[in-house]
Amino acid sequence: MQKNEPRLRDQVRAVIRVNRYSIRTEKSYWYWIRFFIRFQNMKHPREMGAREVNEFLTWLAVRRNVAAATQAQALNALVFQYDKVLDKPMGDIGEVIRSKKPRKLPVVLTHDEAMAIINRLGETDRLIASLLYGAGLRITEACRLRIKDLDFQQQVVTVRDGKGAKDRTTLLPAPLLAPLQCHIDTIRKAWREQDKAFLHPVSLPFALARKYPNAGRTLEWQWLFPSPSISTDNLGNVVRHHRHITSVQKAVRNAVKQAGIGKQAGCHTFRHTFATELLKRGTDIRTVQDLLGHSDLRTTQIYTHVLGQGFAGVRSPLG
């Protein structure tokens, strides 16, 4: 490390936030960067390069038997570190043994099973799970919705900074219009009356917080599903964050047990079910791809295999 140079973690954090990557991406990238450094006996990445990265990725596939997507995620983190943070592009890392761990088909629910789980949740968690199933949202995307992200007139949900730092729009289900309007009216009333829950601003994206420090007190930037407790943001300010993802995941797991559904289902299962239900009802796969926010159609095509439609309509000679 050069004299007076910031710690590597601080450098990584600064570059990620300038590029407006999500907090989950930040945590994931730092996990793999730290893992790489420990694997290479705590050498600083500046002292290493393509050869060491090749060794690490090959070890993940051969010795750890990670999935192909996990190996790719580790590579993305290390490429980001060298290209964006250290300004030392790796170039060609040579032949890497690719992970051959087979990708499992996702677990999906029937419509009745999905509704049985949703109906066993408390009011707020029921709204969140309904958006997972009815709009195909990821749990992080649902919890991070703000009031301004719902367009009731067009019946559209705008997902900001989704996976890959991309924005997209998806369906706002008609059955949720009234419950969500009522939910927002409750937030609006408390906001106008300056309820103690609004004594502190909501947390904001890093760049926006610096440019518009008062935006966190406006109604449109309020979280749709705020956390019941306050916390501190990345700048050390006391703020209100969105509902914690793990609390929703725990509630859904409990509801799955109560519903007696013998499947390994969780929050993400609702998104899988959204996709399969749309395809089952004749929705074009390109439209499903857009609604899910998949950059590669092959990711969406996994759901055709779940439905047994992966053979271009070929019928068995048995009938």
C-alpha atoms as a printed R data frame, in Angstrom:
    type eleno elety resid chain resno       x       y       z
1   ATOM     1    CA   MET     A     1   0.000   0.000   0.000
2   ATOM     2    CA   GLN     A     2   1.272   3.433  -0.916
3   ATOM     3    CA   LYS     A     3   1.764   5.976   1.828
4   ATOM     4    CA   ASN     A     4  -1.430   7.804   2.855
5   ATOM     5    CA   GLU     A     5  -3.478   5.585   0.503
6   ATOM     6    CA   PRO     A     6  -6.954   4.728   1.886
7   ATOM     7    CA   ARG     A     7  -7.609   1.169   3.032
8   ATOM     8    CA   LEU     A     8  -8.678  -1.155   0.246
9   ATOM     9    CA   ARG     A     9 -12.138  -1.632   1.732
10  ATOM    10    CA   ASP     A    10 -12.674   2.138   1.822
11  ATOM    11    CA   GLN     A    11 -11.542   2.400  -1.800
12  ATOM    12    CA   VAL     A    12 -13.915  -0.370  -2.871
13  ATOM    13    CA   ARG     A    13 -16.804   1.197  -0.959
14  ATOM    14    CA   ALA     A    14 -16.167   4.653  -2.447
15  ATOM    15    CA   VAL     A    15 -16.044   3.430  -6.054
16  ATOM    16    CA   ILE     A    16 -19.131   1.233  -5.630
17  ATOM    17    CA   ARG     A    17 -21.149   4.134  -4.233
18  ATOM    18    CA   VAL     A    18 -20.006   6.557  -6.902
19  ATOM    19    CA   ASN     A    19 -21.254   4.019  -9.448
20  ATOM    20    CA   ARG     A    20 -24.525   3.648  -7.481
21  ATOM    21    CA   TYR     A    21 -24.289  -0.107  -7.011
22  ATOM    22    CA   SER     A    22 -26.624  -1.615  -4.446
23  ATOM    23    CA   ILE     A    23 -25.612  -2.308  -0.865
24  ATOM    24    CA   ARG     A    24 -26.006  -6.024  -1.530
25  ATOM    25    CA   THR     A    25 -23.574  -5.787  -4.445
26  ATOM    26    CA   GLU     A    26 -21.168  -3.890  -2.211
27  ATOM    27    CA   LYS     A    27 -21.317  -6.615   0.431
28  ATOM    28    CA   SER     A    28 -21.011  -9.377  -2.152
29  ATOM    29    CA   TYR     A    29 -18.018  -7.802  -3.914
30  ATOM    30    CA   TRP     A    30 -16.202  -7.143  -0.677
31  ATOM    31    CA   TYR     A    31 -16.849 -10.731   0.457
32  ATOM    32    CA   TRP     A    32 -15.152 -12.125  -2.651
33  ATOM    33    CA   ILE     A    33 -12.284  -9.625  -2.592
34  ATOM    34    CA   ARG     A    34 -11.561 -10.454   1.035
35  ATOM    35    CA   PHE     A    35 -11.897 -14.194   0.328
36  ATOM    36    CA   PHE     A    36  -9.388 -13.853  -2.549
37  ATOM    37    CA   ILE     A    37  -6.892 -12.003  -0.348
38  ATOM    38    CA   ARG     A    38  -7.144 -14.622   2.399
39  ATOM    39    CA   PHE     A    39  -6.790 -17.440  -0.125
40  ATOM    40    CA   GLN     A    40  -3.560 -15.837  -1.316
41  ATOM    41    CA   ASN     A    41  -2.132 -15.575   2.214
42  ATOM    42    CA   MET     A    42  -3.088 -11.936   2.808
43  ATOM    43    CA   LYS     A    43  -1.143 -10.482  -0.118
44  ATOM    44    CA   HIS     A    44  -2.357  -7.093  -1.287
45  ATOM    45    CA   PRO     A    45  -4.093  -7.336  -4.679
46  ATOM    46    CA   ARG     A    46  -1.565  -4.874  -6.140
47  ATOM    47    CA   GLU     A    47   1.070  -7.573  -5.661
48  ATOM    48    CA   MET     A    48  -1.044 -10.101  -7.573
49  ATOM    49    CA   GLY     A    49  -2.742 -10.371 -10.930
50  ATOM    50    CA   ALA     A    50  -4.254 -12.677 -13.535
51  ATOM    51    CA   ARG     A    51  -2.373 -15.798 -12.429
52  ATOM    52    CA   GLU     A    52  -3.569 -15.555  -8.838
53  ATOM    53    CA   VAL     A    53  -7.138 -14.839  -9.933
54  ATOM    54    CA   ASN     A    54  -7.030 -17.919 -12.172
55  ATOM    55    CA   GLU     A    55  -5.832 -20.051  -9.246
56  ATOM    56    CA   PHE     A    56  -8.595 -18.774  -7.001
57  ATOM    57    CA   LEU     A    57 -11.425 -19.298  -9.508
58  ATOM    58    CA   THR     A    58 -10.179 -22.782 -10.370
59  ATOM    59    CA   TRP     A    59  -9.995 -23.670  -6.665
60  ATOM    60    CA   LEU     A    60 -13.602 -22.507  -6.194
61  ATOM    61    CA   ALA     A    61 -14.758 -24.855  -8.963
62  ATOM    62    CA   VAL     A    62 -12.576 -27.866  -8.141
63  ATOM    63    CA   ARG     A    63 -12.330 -27.826  -4.360
64  ATOM    64    CA   ARG     A    64 -15.377 -25.875  -3.249
65  ATOM    65    CA   ASN     A    65 -17.691 -27.153  -6.015
66  ATOM    66    CA   VAL     A    66 -19.491 -23.819  -6.240
67  ATOM    67    CA   ALA     A    67 -22.236 -23.184  -8.790
68  ATOM    68    CA   ALA     A    68 -21.317 -21.547 -12.085
69  ATOM    69    CA   ALA     A    69 -23.167 -18.373 -11.080
70  ATOM    70    CA   THR     A    70 -21.185 -18.185  -7.835
71  ATOM    71    CA   GLN     A    71 -17.878 -18.550  -9.690
72  ATOM    72    CA   ALA     A    72 -18.987 -15.829 -12.124
73  ATOM    73    CA   GLN     A    73 -19.899 -13.543  -9.230
74  ATOM    74    CA   ALA     A    74 -16.425 -13.981  -7.724
75  ATOM    75    CA   LEU     A    75 -14.853 -13.151 -11.097
76  ATOM    76    CA   ASN     A    76 -17.013 -10.024 -11.446
77  ATOM    77    CA   ALA     A    77 -15.913  -8.812  -8.021
78  ATOM    78    CA   LEU     A    78 -12.228  -9.288  -8.805
79  ATOM    79    CA   VAL     A    79 -12.478  -7.697 -12.256
80  ATOM    80    CA   PHE     A    80 -14.216  -4.727 -10.619
81  ATOM    81    CA   GLN     A    81 -11.449  -4.483  -8.032
82  ATOM    82    CA   TYR     A    82  -8.638  -4.425 -10.583
83  ATOM    83    CA   ASP     A    83 -10.344  -2.363 -13.283
84  ATOM    84    CA   LYS     A    84 -12.288   0.212 -11.275
85  ATOM    85    CA   VAL     A    85 -10.609   0.400  -7.881
86  ATOM    86    CA   LEU     A    86  -6.910  -0.276  -8.469
87  ATOM    87    CA   ASP     A    87  -6.870   0.939 -12.090
88  ATOM    88    CA   LYS     A    88  -4.830  -2.135 -12.952
89  ATOM    89    CA   PRO     A    89  -6.815  -4.168 -15.510
90  ATOM    90    CA   MET     A    90  -6.085  -7.893 -15.302
91  ATOM    91    CA   GLY     A    91  -6.272  -8.653 -18.999
92  ATOM    92    CA   ASP     A    92  -6.483 -12.306 -20.038
93  ATOM    93    CA   ILE     A    93  -6.584 -14.600 -17.002
94  ATOM    94    CA   GLY     A    94  -6.155 -17.719 -19.136
95  ATOM    95    CA   GLU     A    95  -8.148 -20.934 -19.047
96  ATOM    96    CA   VAL     A    96 -10.160 -21.336 -15.878
97  ATOM    97    CA   ILE     A    97 -11.789 -24.634 -14.937
98  ATOM    98    CA   ARG     A    98 -15.454 -23.810 -15.033
99  ATOM    99    CA   SER     A    99 -17.846 -25.016 -12.386
100 ATOM   100    CA   LYS     A   100 -19.955 -27.929 -13.599
101 ATOM   101    CA   LYS     A   101 -22.302 -28.008 -10.656
102 ATOM   102    CA   PRO     A   102 -25.708 -28.508 -12.299
103 ATOM   103    CA   ARG     A   103 -28.262 -25.744 -12.025
104 ATOM   104    CA   LYS     A   104 -31.397 -26.911 -10.247
105 ATOM   105    CA   LEU     A   105 -34.843 -26.072 -11.513
106 ATOM   106    CA   PRO     A   106 -36.511 -23.484  -9.279
107 ATOM   107    CA   VAL     A   107 -39.264 -24.481  -6.889
108 ATOM   108    CA   VAL     A   108 -42.630 -23.034  -7.915
109 ATOM   109    CA   LEU     A   109 -46.022 -22.909  -6.240
110 ATOM   110    CA   THR     A   110 -49.503 -23.288  -7.613
111 ATOM   111    CA   HIS     A   111 -51.678 -20.184  -7.457
112 ATOM   112    CA   ASP     A   112 -53.663 -21.691  -4.569
113 ATOM   113    CA   GLU     A   113 -50.478 -22.509  -2.648
114 ATOM   114    CA   ALA     A   114 -49.154 -18.976  -3.138
115 ATOM   115    CA   MET     A   115 -52.392 -17.440  -1.867
116 ATOM   116    CA   ALA     A   116 -52.520 -19.853   1.086
117 ATOM   117    CA   ILE     A   117 -49.117 -18.584   2.214
118 ATOM   118    CA   ILE     A   118 -49.918 -14.909   1.579
119 ATOM   119    CA   ASN     A   119 -53.201 -15.095   3.515
120 ATOM   120    CA   ARG     A   120 -51.367 -16.334   6.623
121 ATOM   121    CA   LEU     A   121 -49.132 -13.243   6.818
122 ATOM   122    CA   GLY     A   122 -49.618 -10.066   8.811
123 ATOM   123    CA   GLU     A   123 -50.868  -6.960   7.010
124 ATOM   124    CA   THR     A   124 -47.542  -5.431   5.942
125 ATOM   125    CA   ASP     A   125 -45.853  -8.724   5.110
126 ATOM   126    CA   ARG     A   126 -48.964  -9.741   3.160
127 ATOM   127    CA   LEU     A   127 -48.640  -6.626   0.983
128 ATOM   128    CA   ILE     A   128 -44.950  -7.309   0.393
129 ATOM   129    CA   ALA     A   129 -45.506 -10.986  -0.477
130 ATOM   130    CA   SER     A   130 -48.375  -9.994  -2.763
131 ATOM   131    CA   LEU     A   131 -45.995  -7.742  -4.687
132 ATOM   132    CA   LEU     A   132 -43.444 -10.549  -4.918
133 ATOM   133    CA   TYR     A   133 -46.067 -12.810  -6.465
134 ATOM   134    CA   GLY     A   134 -48.185 -10.260  -8.337
135 ATOM   135    CA   ALA     A   135 -45.368  -8.106  -9.727
136 ATOM   136    CA   GLY     A   136 -42.459 -10.559  -9.841
137 ATOM   137    CA   LEU     A   137 -40.305  -8.476  -7.500
138 ATOM   138    CA   ARG     A   138 -37.265  -9.675  -5.629
139 ATOM   139    CA   ILE     A   139 -37.537  -9.281  -1.856
140 ATOM   140    CA   THR     A   140 -34.908  -6.511  -1.857
141 ATOM   141    CA   GLU     A   141 -36.800  -4.643  -4.573
142 ATOM   142    CA   ALA     A   142 -40.104  -4.842  -2.702
143 ATOM   143    CA   CYS     A   143 -38.656  -3.690   0.604
144 ATOM   144    CA   ARG     A   144 -36.858  -0.781  -1.084
145 ATOM   145    CA   LEU     A   145 -39.949   0.646  -2.782
146 ATOM   146    CA   ARG     A   146 -40.772   4.275  -2.073
147 ATOM   147    CA   ILE     A   147 -44.147   5.968  -2.374
148 ATOM   148    CA   LYS     A   148 -43.092   7.676  -5.607
149 ATOM   149    CA   ASP     A   149 -42.402   4.287  -7.237
150 ATOM   150    CA   LEU     A   150 -46.102   3.378  -7.514
151 ATOM   151    CA   ASP     A   151 -48.176   4.762 -10.400
152 ATOM   152    CA   PHE     A   152 -51.787   3.903  -9.617
153 ATOM   153    CA   GLN     A   153 -53.155   5.500 -12.789
154 ATOM   154    CA   GLN     A   154 -50.943   3.465 -15.119
155 ATOM   155    CA   GLN     A   155 -50.896   0.480 -12.730
156 ATOM   156    CA   VAL     A   156 -47.112   0.318 -12.882
157 ATOM   157    CA   VAL     A   157 -44.384  -0.289 -10.307
158 ATOM   158    CA   THR     A   158 -40.991   1.257 -11.033
159 ATOM   159    CA   VAL     A   159 -38.087  -0.724  -9.628
160 ATOM   160    CA   ARG     A   160 -35.094   1.536  -8.985
161 ATOM   161    CA   ASP     A   161 -31.568   0.148  -8.904
162 ATOM   162    CA   GLY     A   162 -32.631  -3.455  -9.320
163 ATOM   163    CA   LYS     A   163 -30.140  -6.255  -9.807
164 ATOM   164    CA   GLY     A   164 -27.242  -4.976 -11.907
165 ATOM   165    CA   ALA     A   165 -28.108  -1.376 -10.898
166 ATOM   166    CA   LYS     A   166 -30.867  -1.331 -13.555
167 ATOM   167    CA   ASP     A   167 -34.277   0.354 -13.421
168 ATOM   168    CA   ARG     A   168 -37.360  -1.355 -14.830
169 ATOM   169    CA   THR     A   169 -41.127  -1.245 -14.662
170 ATOM   170    CA   THR     A   170 -43.488  -4.086 -13.893
171 ATOM   171    CA   LEU     A   171 -47.154  -4.695 -13.165
172 ATOM   172    CA   LEU     A   172 -49.036  -3.130 -10.257
173 ATOM   173    CA   PRO     A   173 -51.681  -5.847  -9.679
174 ATOM   174    CA   ALA     A   174 -55.270  -4.595  -9.740
175 ATOM   175    CA   PRO     A   175 -56.243  -6.401  -6.471
176 ATOM   176    CA   LEU     A   176 -53.515  -4.446  -4.660
177 ATOM   177    CA   LEU     A   177 -54.637  -0.967  -5.769
178 ATOM   178    CA   ALA     A   178 -57.059  -0.388  -2.886
179 ATOM   179    CA   PRO     A   179 -54.918  -1.972  -0.112
180 ATOM   180    CA   LEU     A   180 -51.804  -0.052  -1.225
181 ATOM   181    CA   GLN     A   181 -53.737   3.232  -1.517
182 ATOM   182    CA   CYS     A   182 -55.022   2.704   2.022
183 ATOM   183    CA   HIS     A   183 -51.496   1.867   3.195
184 ATOM   184    CA   ILE     A   184 -50.105   5.056   1.631
185 ATOM   185    CA   ASP     A   185 -52.967   7.147   3.061
186 ATOM   186    CA   THR     A   186 -51.951   5.970   6.534
187 ATOM   187    CA   ILE     A   187 -48.337   6.996   5.882
188 ATOM   188    CA   ARG     A   188 -49.452  10.348   4.417
189 ATOM   189    CA   LYS     A   189 -51.644  11.127   7.435
190 ATOM   190    CA   ALA     A   190 -48.836  10.353   9.906
191 ATOM   191    CA   TRP     A   191 -46.378  12.379   7.782
192 ATOM   192    CA   ARG     A   192 -48.671  15.427   7.714
193 ATOM   193    CA   GLU     A   193 -49.232  15.249  11.443
194 ATOM   194    CA   GLN     A   194 -45.470  14.901  11.961
195 ATOM   195    CA   ASP     A   195 -45.813  11.668  13.877
196 ATOM   196    CA   LYS     A   196 -42.676  10.749  15.855
197 ATOM   197    CA   ALA     A   197 -41.882   8.183  13.154
198 ATOM   198    CA   PHE     A   198 -41.083  11.129  10.871
199 ATOM   199    CA   LEU     A   199 -38.814  13.056  13.226
200 ATOM   200    CA   HIS     A   200 -35.878  11.647  11.269
201 ATOM   201    CA   PRO     A   201 -35.525  11.551   7.470
202 ATOM   202    CA   VAL     A   202 -35.501   8.318   5.503
203 ATOM   203    CA   SER     A   203 -32.225   6.988   4.172
204 ATOM   204    CA   LEU     A   204 -31.372   8.049   0.622
205 ATOM   205    CA   PRO     A   205 -29.054   6.851  -2.155
206 ATOM   206    CA   PHE     A   206 -25.509   8.059  -1.438
207 ATOM   207    CA   ALA     A   207 -25.230  10.651  -4.234
208 ATOM   208    CA   LEU     A   208 -28.771  11.991  -3.738
209 ATOM   209    CA   ALA     A   209 -28.270  12.441  -0.007
210 ATOM   210    CA   ARG     A   210 -25.370  14.778  -0.703
211 ATOM   211    CA   LYS     A   211 -27.070  16.703  -3.506
212 ATOM   212    CA   TYR     A   212 -30.558  16.995  -1.965
213 ATOM   213    CA   PRO     A   213 -30.142  16.537   1.797
214 ATOM   214    CA   ASN     A   214 -33.797  17.471   2.508
215 ATOM   215    CA   ALA     A   215 -35.313  14.952   0.091
216 ATOM   216    CA   GLY     A   216 -35.482  12.389   2.902
217 ATOM   217    CA   ARG     A   217 -38.199  14.438   4.620
218 ATOM   218    CA   THR     A   218 -40.516  14.669   1.602
219 ATOM   219    CA   LEU     A   219 -43.540  12.396   1.244
220 ATOM   220    CA   GLU     A   220 -42.616  10.941  -2.151
221 ATOM   221    CA   TRP     A   221 -39.277   9.646  -0.853
222 ATOM   222    CA   GLN     A   222 -40.780   7.893   2.157
223 ATOM   223    CA   TRP     A   223 -40.355   4.122   2.212
224 ATOM   224    CA   LEU     A   224 -43.484   2.215   1.272
225 ATOM   225    CA   PHE     A   225 -42.558  -0.300   3.975
226 ATOM   226    CA   PRO     A   226 -40.520   1.566   6.611
227 ATOM   227    CA   SER     A   227 -38.606  -0.099   9.385
228 ATOM   228    CA   PRO     A   228 -40.185   0.310  12.825
229 ATOM   229    CA   SER     A   229 -36.813   1.395  14.221
230 ATOM   230    CA   ILE     A   230 -34.250   4.033  13.283
231 ATOM   231    CA   SER     A   231 -30.614   3.499  12.312
232 ATOM   232    CA   THR     A   232 -27.639   5.403  10.878
233 ATOM   233    CA   ASP     A   233 -26.769   5.843   7.223
234 ATOM   234    CA   ASN     A   234 -23.360   5.662   5.537
235 ATOM   235    CA   LEU     A   235 -22.611   9.254   6.527
236 ATOM   236    CA   GLY     A   236 -23.432   8.669  10.195
237 ATOM   237    CA   ASN     A   237 -26.809  10.461  10.084
238 ATOM   238    CA   VAL     A   238 -29.778   9.126  12.075
239 ATOM   239    CA   VAL     A   239 -32.353   7.923   9.531
240 ATOM   240    CA   ARG     A   240 -35.235   5.533   9.026
241 ATOM   241    CA   HIS     A   241 -34.461   2.583   6.788
242 ATOM   242    CA   HIS     A   242 -36.857   0.276   4.948
243 ATOM   243    CA   ARG     A   243 -38.298  -2.870   6.473
244 ATOM   244    CA   HIS     A   244 -35.570  -5.418   7.068
245 ATOM   245    CA   ILE     A   245 -35.473  -8.183   4.484
246 ATOM   246    CA   THR     A   246 -34.785 -10.948   6.999
247 ATOM   247    CA   SER     A   247 -37.927 -10.154   8.998
248 ATOM   248    CA   VAL     A   248 -40.072 -10.693   5.886
249 ATOM   249    CA   GLN     A   249 -38.179 -13.875   4.999
250 ATOM   250    CA   LYS     A   250 -38.786 -15.262   8.485
251 ATOM   251    CA   ALA     A   251 -42.500 -14.414   8.324
252 ATOM   252    CA   VAL     A   252 -42.845 -16.135   4.943
253 ATOM   253    CA   ARG     A   253 -41.032 -19.265   6.164
254 ATOM   254    CA   ASN     A   254 -43.419 -19.483   9.105
255 ATOM   255    CA   ALA     A   255 -46.425 -19.003   6.818
256 ATOM   256    CA   VAL     A   256 -45.194 -21.803   4.535
257 ATOM   257    CA   LYS     A   257 -45.085 -24.157   7.535
258 ATOM   258    CA   GLN     A   258 -48.527 -23.062   8.712
259 ATOM   259    CA   ALA     A   259 -49.972 -23.635   5.242
260 ATOM   260    CA   GLY     A   260 -48.647 -27.197   5.287
261 ATOM   261    CA   ILE     A   261 -47.005 -26.861   1.869
262 ATOM   262    CA   GLY     A   262 -44.393 -29.560   1.451
263 ATOM   263    CA   LYS     A   263 -42.017 -27.490  -0.642
264 ATOM   264    CA   GLN     A   264 -38.794 -25.628   0.131
265 ATOM   265    CA   ALA     A   265 -40.454 -22.284  -0.495
266 ATOM   266    CA   GLY     A   266 -39.365 -18.785   0.482
267 ATOM   267    CA   CYS     A   267 -39.701 -15.190  -0.697
268 ATOM   268    CA   HIS     A   268 -37.984 -15.815  -4.035
269 ATOM   269    CA   THR     A   269 -40.390 -18.678  -4.777
270 ATOM   270    CA   PHE     A   270 -43.120 -16.078  -5.343
271 ATOM   271    CA   ARG     A   271 -41.046 -14.528  -8.151
272 ATOM   272    CA   HIS     A   272 -40.543 -17.952  -9.740
273 ATOM   273    CA   THR     A   273 -44.279 -18.562  -9.475
274 ATOM   274    CA   PHE     A   274 -45.057 -15.174 -11.054
275 ATOM   275    CA   ALA     A   275 -42.984 -16.139 -14.100
276 ATOM   276    CA   THR     A   276 -44.433 -19.623 -14.496
277 ATOM   277    CA   GLU     A   277 -48.020 -18.422 -14.048
278 ATOM   278    CA   LEU     A   278 -47.559 -15.775 -16.769
279 ATOM   279    CA   LEU     A   279 -46.082 -18.310 -19.185
280 ATOM   280    CA   LYS     A   280 -48.831 -20.791 -18.335
281 ATOM   281    CA   ARG     A   281 -51.410 -18.154 -19.240
282 ATOM   282    CA   GLY     A   282 -49.818 -17.512 -22.624
283 ATOM   283    CA   THR     A   283 -47.676 -14.430 -21.950
284 ATOM   284    CA   ASP     A   284 -44.838 -14.012 -24.451
285 ATOM   285    CA   ILE     A   285 -41.490 -15.019 -22.958
286 ATOM   286    CA   ARG     A   286 -39.871 -11.718 -24.035
287 ATOM   287    CA   THR     A   287 -42.481  -9.832 -22.031
288 ATOM   288    CA   VAL     A   288 -41.807 -12.049 -19.004
289 ATOM   289    CA   GLN     A   289 -38.093 -11.359 -19.452
290 ATOM   290    CA   ASP     A   290 -38.729  -7.590 -19.356
291 ATOM   291    CA   LEU     A   291 -41.010  -7.805 -16.326
292 ATOM   292    CA   LEU     A   292 -38.430  -9.861 -14.413
293 ATOM   293    CA   GLY     A   293 -35.544  -7.622 -15.497
294 ATOM   294    CA   HIS     A   294 -33.452 -10.471 -16.931
295 ATOM   295    CA   SER     A   295 -30.655  -9.262 -19.222
296 ATOM   296    CA   ASP     A   296 -30.327 -12.694 -20.839
297 ATOM   297    CA   LEU     A   297 -33.315 -14.579 -22.249
298 ATOM   298    CA   ARG     A   298 -31.689 -17.868 -21.249
299 ATOM   299    CA   THR     A   299 -32.288 -16.956 -17.604
300 ATOM   300    CA   THR     A   300 -36.015 -16.616 -18.307
301 ATOM   301    CA   GLN     A   301 -36.141 -19.808 -20.360
302 ATOM   302    CA   ILE     A   302 -35.487 -21.891 -17.242
303 ATOM   303    CA   TYR     A   303 -39.191 -21.421 -16.459
304 ATOM   304    CA   THR     A   304 -40.246 -23.110 -19.691
305 ATOM   305    CA   HIS     A   305 -38.402 -26.198 -18.454
306 ATOM   306    CA   VAL     A   306 -40.249 -25.961 -15.139
307 ATOM   307    CA   LEU     A   307 -43.485 -26.101 -17.119
308 ATOM   308    CA   GLY     A   308 -42.285 -28.915 -19.342
309 ATOM   309    CA   GLN     A   309 -42.470 -26.633 -22.372
310 ATOM   310    CA   GLY     A   310 -38.815 -26.781 -23.318
311 ATOM   311    CA   PHE     A   311 -39.281 -28.901 -26.447
312 ATOM   312    CA   ALA     A   312 -40.862 -26.395 -28.858
313 ATOM   313    CA   GLY     A   313 -44.322 -27.966 -28.664
314 ATOM   314    CA   VAL     A   314 -43.195 -31.477 -29.674
315 ATOM   315    CA   ARG     A   315 -45.693 -34.111 -28.528
316 ATOM   316    CA   SER     A   316 -44.894 -37.636 -27.473
317 ATOM   317    CA   PRO     A   317 -45.960 -40.329 -29.989
318 ATOM   318    CA   LEU     A   318 -47.835 -41.976 -27.128
319 ATOM   319    CA   GLY     A   319 -50.358 -39.166 -27.253
